[in-house]
């Protein structure tokens, strides 16, 4: 059995590596061509082809995380179909490789891909994505972070709550055009701080060139706004640099721990966390889809090739992989819009394809 496992594992690893390299090369080319539009602009003269190339390279781990289940499926389908076409799998079956033993062999291989996918998605991809953003901001100067309105954060201390808006970030990492709204216990705005820049230190933000507006609106006949200007001031807060960076990242570029901490922060401050909860559970279930893919590839070893060639089955594997990727994204959007249960929304695509893979295994392998 060791020889059989070695044969299947080596062939599968080579096929998956080849397919992954092909997809990554394609994504790298498209990303680089798209990034060339930002090269040489007057506002970002320091951002040249070399910087664009480095930035695109830093996006590769994120693409690898998204593509691994698909490339595992295509690579394993190719190996299983090729073994069946050359009658090697028939010889392996006569040597004692029964359906359940073959399934256990592939599941063990799938567990290796699960660990690899989790490690890339939880450690390598978030780090490289954050590094790429910092690199781009360093050479392009200040840039908008989240659309035209920037990023919004919320904090609550006793009866007082705060809403913080960060519009952009500069090359040195300081926050630009920061606005802080203070609300009293009744939900009315009592103060607004507008700072040209802000730096995040331990348990405080250092605001520079601050315009402070104090609102006295409790009585209509004495309502007034008092405006003062301060060169520098400290604003105590529990909003750390990690929380700000998490708010500025796309949820799919965040690690599982960062997502969990940020969800707790949102819930503690009365903010909706549906989008981040769905992404958290997707982070949990997405690596497990590699197991589903290897099970889905096993029935291809029991097909006959008299009517269709191996390319037809590989093409079918590509279509199945693309449909899984699309269904995964569609369920994420539908769950967010319809307020579905986050864990069920994230697990549904994997459950659907698990049923399909087990049905195919039962029909093609056990009954035929």
C-alpha positions in Angstrom: 0.0 0.0 0.0 2.9 2.4 0.6 3.9 2.0 -3.0 0.4 2.7 -4.2 0.0 5.7 -1.9 3.4 7.1 -3.1 2.3 6.7 -6.7 -1.0 8.5 -6.2 0.4 11.2 -4.0 3.4 12.0 -6.3 1.2 12.1 -9.4 -1.5 14.2 -7.7 1.0 16.7 -6.2 2.7 17.2 -9.5 -0.6 17.7 -11.3 -2.0 20.1 -8.7 1.3 22.1 -8.7 1.2 22.3 -12.5 -2.4 23.5 -12.6 -1.8 25.9 -9.7 1.2 27.4 -11.5 -0.8 27.9 -14.6 -3.7 29.7 -12.9 -1.3 31.8 -10.8 0.6 32.9 -13.9 -2.7 33.9 -15.5 -3.8 35.9 -12.5 -0.3 37.5 -12.2 -0.4 38.6 -15.8 -3.9 40.2 -15.5 -3.0 41.9 -12.2 0.2 43.3 -13.6 -1.4 44.7 -16.7 -4.1 46.3 -14.6 -1.5 47.8 -12.3 0.4 49.3 -15.1 -2.4 51.9 -15.4 -1.2 53.4 -12.1 2.5 53.6 -13.2 3.9 57.0 -14.1 0.9 59.1 -13.0 1.8 62.7 -11.8 0.5 62.0 -8.3 2.5 58.7 -8.0 5.8 59.2 -9.9 7.7 57.0 -7.4 5.4 54.1 -8.3 7.2 52.5 -11.2 7.1 49.1 -13.0 9.4 47.5 -10.3 7.1 48.6 -7.5 4.0 47.4 -9.4 5.7 44.0 -10.0 6.5 43.7 -6.2 2.9 44.6 -5.4 1.5 42.1 -7.8 3.8 39.4 -6.4 2.5 40.2 -2.9 -1.1 39.4 -4.2 -0.1 35.9 -5.3 -0.7 34.3 -1.8 -4.3 35.6 -1.8 -4.9 34.2 -5.2 -3.3 30.9 -4.2 -5.7 30.7 -1.2 -8.7 31.2 -3.4 -7.5 28.8 -6.1 -6.3 25.8 -4.1 -9.6 23.9 -3.8 -10.2 24.4 -7.5 -6.7 23.3 -8.6 -6.9 20.3 -6.2 -10.1 19.2 -7.9 -8.6 19.7 -11.5 -5.3 18.1 -10.6 -6.9 15.0 -8.9 -9.4 14.6 -11.7 -6.6 14.6 -14.2 -4.6 12.0 -12.3 -7.6 9.7 -11.7 -8.8 9.9 -15.3 -5.3 9.3 -16.6 -4.8 6.3 -14.4 -8.1 4.9 -15.6 -7.4 5.7 -19.3 -4.0 3.8 -19.1 -5.6 0.9 -17.2 -3.2 1.6 -14.3 -6.1 2.1 -11.9 -7.5 -1.3 -12.9 -4.2 -2.9 -12.0 -4.3 -1.0 -8.7 -7.8 -2.4 -8.0 -6.7 -5.9 -8.6 -3.8 -5.3 -6.2 -6.1 -4.6 -3.4 -7.1 -0.9 -3.8 -10.8 -1.1 -3.0 -13.2 1.8 -3.1 -13.0 2.6 0.6 -9.2 2.2 0.8 -8.9 4.6 -2.2 -11.2 7.0 -0.5 -9.1 7.0 2.7 -6.0 7.5 0.6 -7.4 10.5 -1.1 -8.8 11.9 2.1 -5.4 11.8 3.7 -4.0 13.7 0.7 -6.9 16.2 1.1 -6.1 16.8 4.7 -2.6 17.9 3.7 -4.2 20.4 1.3 -6.6 21.5 4.1 -3.6 22.4 6.3 -1.8 24.1 3.4 -4.9 26.2 2.5 -5.5 27.2 6.1 -1.9 28.2 6.6 -1.9 30.3 3.5 -5.2 31.9 4.1 -4.7 32.6 7.8 -1.0 33.7 7.9 0.7 34.2 4.6 -2.1 35.9 2.6 -3.1 38.5 5.3 0.6 39.4 5.9 1.4 39.8 2.2 -1.8 41.7 1.5 -1.1 44.2 4.3 2.5 44.5 3.2 1.3 45.2 -0.4 -1.0 47.9 0.8 1.7 49.6 2.8 4.1 49.4 -0.2 1.5 50.9 -2.5 0.7 53.8 -0.1 4.4 54.5 0.4 5.1 55.0 -3.3 1.8 56.5 -4.3 1.3 58.9 -1.4 -2.0 59.4 0.4 -4.8 57.4 -1.0 -8.5 56.7 -0.2 -9.0 53.5 1.8 -12.7 52.5 1.6 -14.5 54.3 -1.2 -15.1 58.0 -1.0 -16.2 58.0 2.7 -13.2 56.2 4.2 -13.4 53.7 7.0 -15.7 54.1 10.0 -15.1 52.7 13.5 -17.2 52.9 16.7 -16.3 52.8 20.4 -18.4 53.1 23.6 -17.2 54.2 27.0 -20.0 54.1 29.6 -22.9 56.3 28.4 -20.6 58.1 25.9 -20.1 56.7 22.4 -17.7 57.7 19.6 -17.8 57.4 15.8 -14.5 57.7 14.1 -14.0 58.3 10.4 -10.6 57.8 8.7 -10.5 59.0 5.2 -7.0 58.1 4.1 -3.5 57.0 5.1 -0.2 58.6 4.2 3.2 57.1 3.3 4.5 57.2 6.9 1.4 55.4 8.2 -0.3 58.4 9.8 -4.1 58.7 9.4 -5.2 61.7 7.4 -8.4 63.8 7.7 -9.6 62.1 10.8 -13.0 63.0 12.3 -14.2 61.9 15.7 -17.9 62.4 16.8 -18.8 62.2 20.4 -22.4 61.3 21.4 -23.9 61.7 24.8 -26.1 59.2 26.7 -29.2 60.3 24.7 -27.6 59.8 21.4 -27.0 63.5 20.6 -23.7 64.8 19.1 -21.9 66.7 21.9 -18.5 67.2 20.3 -16.7 66.8 17.0 -12.9 66.6 16.5 -11.4 67.2 13.1 -7.7 66.5 12.8 -5.5 66.9 9.8 -3.5 63.9 10.9 -3.4 61.3 13.7 -0.9 58.8 15.0 -1.9 55.7 16.9 0.1 55.1 20.1 -0.6 52.9 23.1 -4.1 53.6 24.4 -4.3 57.0 22.7 -4.3 58.8 19.4 -2.1 61.9 19.0 -4.1 64.4 16.9 -2.4 67.2 15.0 -3.9 70.5 13.8 -7.2 69.8 15.5 -10.5 71.8 15.2 -12.8 71.0 18.1 -16.5 71.8 18.0 -18.5 71.7 21.2 -22.3 71.5 20.7 -24.7 73.0 23.3 -28.1 71.9 22.1 -30.0 70.9 25.2 -32.1 74.1 25.1 -33.3 75.5 21.8 -33.0 79.1 22.8 -29.4 78.7 24.0 -28.1 76.4 21.3 -24.6 77.3 20.2 -21.4 75.8 18.8 -18.1 76.6 20.3 -15.1 76.1 18.0 -11.5 75.9 19.2 -8.2 75.2 17.4 -5.5 73.1 19.0 -2.1 72.3 17.5 -1.8 68.9 19.2 -3.9 66.9 21.6 -4.1 63.3 22.9 -7.4 61.4 22.5 -7.6 58.3 24.8 -9.1 55.3 23.1 -9.1 51.5 23.0 -9.0 51.6 19.2 -5.6 50.0 18.4 -3.6 50.1 15.2 -4.7 46.5 14.6 -8.4 47.4 14.8 -7.9 50.2 12.4 -5.9 48.1 9.9 -8.6 45.4 10.2 -11.3 48.0 9.4 -9.4 49.1 6.4 -8.9 45.6 5.0 -11.4 43.6 3.0 -12.8 40.9 5.2 -11.5 38.1 2.9 -8.0 39.4 3.4 -8.1 39.1 7.2 -7.0 36.2 9.3 -9.4 34.2 11.4 -8.2 35.6 14.7 -8.4 39.2 13.5 -12.0 38.5 12.2 -13.0 37.0 15.6 -11.5 39.9 17.6 -13.1 42.5 15.3 -16.5 40.7 15.5 -16.3 40.9 19.3 -15.5 44.6 19.0 -18.4 45.3 16.7 -20.8 43.4 19.0 -19.6 45.2 22.1 -20.2 48.5 20.4 -23.7 47.7 19.0 -22.6 47.5 15.4 -23.7 44.9 12.8 -21.2 42.1 12.2 -23.1 40.0 9.7 -20.6 40.5 6.9 -17.6 39.7 9.1 -19.3 36.7 10.7 -20.0 35.2 7.3 -16.4 35.7 6.3 -15.2 34.2 9.6 -17.2 31.0 9.0 -16.0 31.0 5.4 -12.5 31.1 6.7 -13.3 28.1 8.9 -15.1 26.0 6.2 -13.2 27.0 3.0 -10.1 24.9 3.6 -12.3 21.8 4.3 -13.6 22.1 0.7 -10.3 20.5 -0.4 -11.6 17.3 1.2 -14.8 17.6 -0.8 -12.8 18.1 -4.0 -10.7 15.0 -3.7 -13.8 12.9 -3.0 -15.4 14.4 -6.1 -12.4 13.4 -8.1 -12.4 9.8 -7.1 -15.3 8.6 -9.3 -13.3 9.7 -12.4 -11.0 6.7 -11.8 -14.0 4.4 -12.5 -15.1 5.9 -15.7 -14.6 4.4 -19.2 -13.0 6.3 -22.0 -14.4 4.7 -25.1 -16.8 7.6 -25.9 -14.9 10.6 -24.4 -11.3 11.5 -24.0 -9.6 12.7 -20.9 -9.7 16.3 -21.9 -13.5 16.2 -21.6 -13.4 15.1 -18.0 -10.7 17.6 -17.2 -12.9 20.4 -18.7 -15.8 19.1 -16.6 -13.6 19.4 -13.6 -12.8 23.0 -14.5 -16.5 23.8 -14.8 -17.2 22.2 -11.4 -14.4 24.2 -9.8 -15.6 27.4 -11.3 -19.2 26.7 -10.3 -18.1 26.0 -6.7 -16.2 29.3 -6.6 -19.2 31.2 -8.0 -21.7 29.5 -5.6 -19.4 30.3 -2.7 -19.5 34.0 -3.5 -23.2 34.1 -4.3 -24.1 32.5 -1.0 -21.9 35.1 0.8 -23.8 38.0 -0.8 -27.2 36.4 -0.4 -26.5 35.6 3.3 -25.4 39.2 3.9 -28.5 40.7 2.1 -31.0 38.2 3.6 -29.5 38.1 7.1 -29.1 34.3 6.9 -27.3 32.4 9.7 -23.6 33.1 9.1 -22.3 29.6 9.7 -25.0 28.0 7.5 -24.3 30.6 4.7 -20.6 29.7 4.7 -21.1 26.0 5.0 -23.9 25.6 2.4 -21.7 25.4 -0.8 -19.4 22.8 0.8 -22.5 20.8 2.0 -24.0 20.9 -1.5 -20.8 19.7 -3.2 -20.3 17.1 -0.4 -23.7 15.6 -1.2 -22.8 15.7 -5.0 -19.5 14.0 -4.4 -20.9 11.3 -2.1 -23.7 10.6 -4.6 -21.2 10.3 -7.4 -19.0 8.0 -5.3 -22.0 5.8 -4.4 -23.3 5.5 -7.9 -20.1 5.2 -9.9 -17.9 3.4 -7.4 -20.0 1.2 -5.2 -23.0 0.3 -7.4 -21.2 0.1 -10.7 
